[in-house]
C-alpha cells in the first residue's frame, strides 16, 4: 500500500529537532534508512540526532561517514535522548526491538513516528507510515524524498542503496520488482557505487567470522524430511573462534543451498542465557507468525525473536514450532 507522505512533510514543517532510532543490532536497512532520512531532514534545516539501542557494527560504519550514529546508555543518556520535538523509529514497530530506547519513547513528550515495512506491530507511535509490501525501509525513504521533492545527497544515496540491496538479498528475493530496480538505478545515478558497497559489506570478513561460519555449517541439521534446516551458535563457538555475535549475520541463508530446504533458522545463545533466533522461509511458511510465538516478528520470509532459555530447550521449541508451521506435502 502506497504511503501518503503529506502528513509526514507537515510534521517536518512544524518541528525543528528530530531523533531517529531503530531496532537492536541494527542492520544495513536500519542504519541506511536512518542516515538517508537524517540527510534529507538536515537539508531542510532540521537538527537531527541518531540514537539506537545498540552500537553500529564495524562492517556498517562506512554508511556513517559523519559518525552520527550513537547508542543509548553508551553515548547518550535517556534524558538527553528525550530532549527533542519528534522521535522517528525506523525499520521496526515492536517494543521488544527497541530495548533501551523504549524507556525514551515512554518518557518523552516528543511526537512519536514510525516508518517501517514489517508486518508485526505494537503501535508504539502516534503516527505510523507503514507499507508491508515494501522491500525495505530504505525504499520508503526513497519514496518520501520523491514525494516531497527533496534531493538525495551522495551520502544518502549510498546508505539507501545498501538498505535496499541487503534487504532484498542483493536483489534476489521475491520482494524485488521493477520499482526496486528503478529506485536503485536512481540512487546509482546520485552517487551510490554497487561494486564498492558490495566489497565493503561482503568482502571484509574477519578470519574469525569465516571460521565461525565453517563451524556452524559443519553442524547443520535437517528435519521434516529435509524441508527444515537449522543451525545452533553456542557461546563456546564464539570463545573458541574469536568471533563476535554479529558474525552470525546471513549465515542462515546458506541453508537454502541444500536441495529441498523450504525454511530455516539459526539460534544464537546469548551471554545472558537468552536465545536469539533468525527465521527464514523460501516456501509457504509464514515465519513472522512463528516469530510472534516467541515474542518477535518481522516479514513472512524473514523474521526474528529473542526469548528466554535454556538454549537446548529453546532449540526443541523452535524445531517443534517450525515443524508445525510447515504445510503438509502434496
C-alpha positions as CSV (number, residue, x, y, z in Angstrom):
1,X,0.0,0.0,0.0
2,X,1.5,3.3,-1.1
3,X,2.0,5.9,1.7
4,X,0.6,9.4,1.6
5,X,3.7,11.3,2.8
6,X,2.0,14.7,3.1
7,X,1.3,14.2,6.9
8,X,5.0,13.4,7.5
9,X,6.0,16.5,5.5
10,X,3.6,18.6,7.6
11,X,5.3,17.2,10.8
12,X,8.7,18.2,9.4
13,X,7.5,21.7,8.5
14,X,6.1,22.1,12.0
15,X,9.1,20.9,14.1
16,X,12.8,21.6,14.2
17,X,14.5,18.8,16.3
18,X,14.4,15.2,15.4
19,X,15.8,12.0,17.0
20,X,16.0,8.9,14.8
21,X,16.2,5.4,16.1
22,X,15.9,1.8,15.0
23,X,16.0,-1.8,16.4
24,X,18.6,-3.6,18.4
25,X,21.6,-4.8,16.4
26,X,20.7,-2.5,13.5
27,X,21.4,-3.9,10.0
28,X,22.1,-2.1,6.8
29,X,18.4,-1.3,6.2
30,X,18.1,0.3,9.7
31,X,21.4,2.3,9.5
32,X,20.9,3.1,5.8
33,X,17.4,4.4,6.4
34,X,18.5,6.5,9.4
35,X,21.4,8.1,7.5
36,X,19.2,8.7,4.4
37,X,16.5,10.3,6.5
38,X,18.9,12.3,8.5
39,X,20.5,13.7,5.3
40,X,17.1,14.7,4.0
41,X,16.0,16.4,7.2
42,X,19.2,18.3,7.6
43,X,18.9,19.6,4.1
44,X,15.5,21.1,5.2
45,X,17.3,22.9,8.0
46,X,16.4,20.5,10.8
47,X,18.6,19.4,13.7
48,X,18.9,15.6,13.7
49,X,20.4,13.0,16.1
50,X,20.6,9.2,15.6
51,X,20.3,7.2,18.8
52,X,20.0,3.4,18.7
53,X,19.6,0.7,21.2
54,X,22.8,-1.0,20.1
55,X,26.1,0.4,18.7
56,X,26.8,0.3,15.0
57,X,28.9,-2.6,13.8
58,X,32.3,-2.0,12.2
59,X,31.1,-3.6,8.9
60,X,28.4,-0.9,8.6
61,X,30.4,2.1,9.8
62,X,31.2,3.2,6.2
63,X,27.5,4.1,5.9
64,X,28.0,6.7,8.6
65,X,30.9,8.9,7.5
66,X,29.8,11.7,9.8
67,X,29.9,9.5,12.9
68,X,26.2,10.4,13.6
69,X,25.1,7.0,14.9
70,X,25.1,6.9,18.7
71,X,23.8,4.3,21.2
72,X,21.6,4.8,24.3
73,X,23.4,4.3,27.6
74,X,26.8,4.5,26.0
75,X,27.0,7.8,24.1
76,X,23.7,9.3,25.2
77,X,21.6,9.2,28.3
78,X,17.8,8.8,28.5
79,X,17.2,12.4,29.5
80,X,19.3,13.8,26.6
81,X,17.5,11.5,24.1
82,X,14.1,12.7,25.3
83,X,15.1,16.3,24.5
84,X,13.6,16.5,21.0
85,X,10.5,17.6,19.2
86,X,9.9,14.4,17.1
87,X,11.2,10.9,17.7
88,X,11.2,8.7,14.5
89,X,11.5,5.0,14.8
90,X,12.7,3.3,11.6
91,X,12.6,-0.3,10.4
92,X,10.6,-1.7,13.4
93,X,7.2,-1.3,15.0
94,X,7.9,-3.6,18.0
95,X,8.6,-2.6,21.6
96,X,10.8,-5.7,22.1
97,X,13.1,-4.5,19.3
98,X,13.9,-1.0,20.8
99,X,15.1,-2.2,24.2
100,X,16.8,0.8,26.0
101,X,15.2,3.3,23.6
102,X,11.9,2.1,24.8
103,X,12.4,4.0,28.1
104,X,13.0,7.1,26.0
105,X,9.8,6.6,24.0
106,X,7.8,6.0,27.1
107,X,9.3,9.1,28.8
108,X,9.5,11.7,26.1
109,X,6.8,14.3,25.3
110,X,8.0,14.3,21.7
111,X,5.8,13.4,18.8
112,X,6.4,9.7,18.0
113,X,6.6,8.5,14.4
114,X,7.2,5.0,12.9
115,X,8.4,4.4,9.4
116,X,8.5,0.7,8.7
117,X,7.8,-2.2,6.3
118,X,7.5,-5.1,8.7
119,X,4.2,-7.0,9.3
120,X,4.5,-7.2,13.1
121,X,3.4,-4.1,15.0
122,X,2.9,-2.9,18.6
123,X,1.6,0.5,17.6
124,X,4.4,2.3,19.5
125,X,3.9,5.7,17.8
126,X,1.3,8.4,17.4
127,X,1.9,8.4,13.6
128,X,2.6,5.4,11.6
129,X,3.9,5.4,8.0
130,X,4.0,1.8,7.1
131,X,3.9,-0.3,3.9
132,X,4.3,-4.0,4.4
133,X,4.6,-4.6,0.7
134,X,7.8,-2.5,0.5
135,X,11.0,-4.5,0.1
136,X,12.9,-2.3,2.6
137,X,12.5,0.7,4.9
138,X,15.2,2.3,2.7
139,X,12.8,2.1,-0.2
140,X,10.2,4.1,1.8
141,X,12.8,6.8,2.4
142,X,13.4,7.0,-1.3
143,X,9.7,7.3,-1.9
144,X,9.4,10.0,0.7
145,X,12.2,12.0,-1.0
146,X,10.5,11.7,-4.3
147,X,7.1,12.6,-2.9
148,X,8.4,15.6,-1.1
149,X,10.7,16.8,-3.9
150,X,13.7,16.5,-1.6
151,X,17.2,16.0,-3.2
152,X,19.1,12.8,-2.2
153,X,22.7,13.5,-1.4
154,X,25.6,11.1,-2.4
155,X,25.9,10.0,1.2
156,X,22.2,9.3,1.4
157,X,22.3,7.5,-2.0
158,X,24.9,5.1,-0.8
159,X,23.1,4.4,2.5
160,X,19.8,3.9,0.9
161,X,21.2,1.7,-1.9
162,X,22.7,-0.6,0.8
163,X,19.5,-0.6,2.8
164,X,17.6,-1.9,-0.3
165,X,20.3,-4.2,-1.6
166,X,20.8,-6.0,1.7
167,X,17.1,-6.4,2.5
168,X,16.4,-7.9,-1.0
169,X,19.4,-10.3,-0.7
170,X,21.2,-8.2,-3.4
171,X,18.0,-8.2,-5.5
172,X,17.5,-12.0,-5.5
173,X,14.5,-12.2,-3.1
174,X,10.9,-12.3,-4.3
175,X,10.3,-8.8,-2.9
176,X,12.4,-7.4,-5.7
177,X,10.4,-5.9,-8.5
178,X,10.7,-3.3,-11.3
179,X,10.2,-0.5,-8.9
180,X,13.1,-1.8,-6.8
181,X,15.5,-1.6,-9.7
182,X,14.2,1.8,-10.9
183,X,14.8,3.1,-7.3
184,X,18.3,1.7,-7.0
185,X,19.1,2.9,-10.6
186,X,18.2,6.4,-9.4
187,X,20.5,6.0,-6.3
188,X,23.3,4.9,-8.5
189,X,22.9,8.0,-10.7
190,X,23.0,10.1,-7.5
191,X,26.3,8.6,-6.3
192,X,25.9,5.0,-5.0
193,X,28.6,2.6,-6.1
194,X,27.3,-1.0,-6.1
195,X,30.8,-2.6,-6.6
196,X,32.3,-0.6,-3.7
197,X,29.3,-1.2,-1.4
198,X,29.4,-5.0,-2.1
199,X,33.1,-5.2,-1.2
200,X,32.5,-3.2,2.0
201,X,29.6,-5.4,3.0
202,X,30.6,-8.9,2.0
203,X,34.3,-9.0,1.3
204,X,35.8,-7.7,4.5
205,X,35.0,-10.6,6.9
206,X,37.5,-11.4,9.6
207,X,39.2,-14.8,9.8
208,X,37.3,-15.4,13.0
209,X,33.9,-14.9,11.2
210,X,34.9,-17.3,8.4
211,X,36.0,-19.9,11.0
212,X,32.7,-19.5,12.9
213,X,30.7,-19.9,9.7
214,X,32.6,-23.1,8.8
215,X,32.0,-24.5,12.3
216,X,28.3,-23.7,12.1
217,X,27.8,-25.2,8.6
218,X,29.6,-28.3,9.6
219,X,26.9,-28.9,12.3
220,X,23.9,-28.1,10.1
221,X,20.9,-30.2,10.9
222,X,17.9,-31.2,8.8
223,X,14.3,-32.1,10.0
224,X,10.9,-32.6,8.5
225,X,12.2,-34.8,5.7
226,X,14.8,-32.3,4.8
227,X,12.4,-29.4,4.4
228,X,13.7,-27.6,7.6
229,X,17.4,-26.8,8.2
230,X,18.7,-25.3,11.4
231,X,22.0,-24.0,12.9
232,X,23.0,-23.5,16.6
233,X,25.6,-21.0,17.6
234,X,26.7,-21.7,21.2
235,X,28.6,-19.4,23.5
236,X,31.7,-21.5,23.3
237,X,31.7,-21.2,19.5
238,X,32.5,-17.5,19.8
239,X,35.1,-18.0,22.5
240,X,36.9,-20.7,20.5
241,X,36.9,-18.9,17.2
242,X,37.3,-15.3,18.4
243,X,34.1,-14.3,16.5
244,X,31.5,-11.8,17.8
245,X,27.7,-12.2,17.7
246,X,27.3,-10.0,14.7
247,X,29.4,-12.6,12.7
248,X,26.3,-14.9,12.5
249,X,24.5,-12.4,10.2
250,X,23.4,-14.0,7.0
251,X,24.8,-17.5,7.8
252,X,21.2,-18.8,8.0
253,X,20.8,-18.1,4.3
254,X,23.4,-20.8,3.5
255,X,20.8,-23.4,4.4
256,X,19.0,-22.7,1.2
257,X,21.9,-24.1,-0.8
258,X,20.6,-27.5,0.2
259,X,18.1,-29.0,-2.2
260,X,14.7,-29.5,-0.7
261,X,15.0,-26.9,2.2
262,X,11.9,-24.7,2.4
263,X,12.6,-22.9,5.7
264,X,15.5,-22.5,8.2
265,X,16.6,-20.9,11.4
266,X,19.7,-20.1,13.3
267,X,19.6,-19.9,17.1
268,X,22.3,-17.9,18.9
269,X,23.0,-18.5,22.6
270,X,23.3,-15.1,24.3
271,X,25.7,-14.3,27.2
272,X,22.7,-13.8,29.5
273,X,21.2,-17.1,28.6
274,X,18.5,-15.9,26.3
275,X,18.1,-17.3,22.7
276,X,18.2,-15.0,19.7
277,X,16.8,-16.6,16.6
278,X,16.6,-15.6,12.9
279,X,13.9,-17.4,10.8
280,X,13.9,-17.7,7.0
281,X,11.5,-19.1,4.5
282,X,11.5,-19.7,0.8
283,X,8.2,-21.5,0.6
284,X,4.7,-21.3,2.1
285,X,5.8,-21.0,5.8
286,X,5.0,-17.6,7.3
287,X,7.9,-17.2,9.7
288,X,6.5,-13.9,11.0
289,X,3.8,-15.9,12.7
290,X,6.3,-18.3,14.1
291,X,8.5,-15.4,15.4
292,X,5.5,-13.8,17.1
293,X,5.0,-17.0,19.1
294,X,8.4,-16.3,20.6
295,X,7.8,-12.6,21.2
296,X,9.3,-11.4,18.0
297,X,8.1,-10.7,14.4
298,X,9.1,-9.4,11.0
299,X,8.4,-10.5,7.5
300,X,6.7,-13.5,6.1
301,X,10.0,-14.8,4.8
302,X,12.4,-13.3,7.3
303,X,11.8,-12.7,10.9
304,X,13.5,-12.8,14.3
305,X,12.9,-13.2,18.0
306,X,14.7,-13.1,21.4
307,X,13.4,-15.3,24.2
308,X,14.4,-16.9,27.5
309,X,16.5,-20.1,27.5
310,X,17.8,-22.6,28.4
311,X,19.3,-22.9,25.0
312,X,18.7,-26.7,24.3
313,X,15.1,-26.4,25.4
314,X,14.8,-23.4,23.2
315,X,16.1,-25.4,20.2
316,X,13.5,-28.1,20.9
317,X,10.7,-25.5,21.0
318,X,12.0,-23.9,17.7
319,X,12.1,-27.2,15.8
320,X,8.6,-28.0,17.1
321,X,7.2,-24.7,16.1
322,X,8.7,-24.7,12.6
323,X,7.7,-28.3,12.0
324,X,4.1,-27.4,12.8
325,X,4.2,-24.3,10.5
326,X,5.3,-26.4,7.5
327,X,2.3,-27.3,5.4
328,X,1.8,-30.9,4.6
329,X,3.4,-32.1,1.3
330,X,1.0,-32.9,-1.5
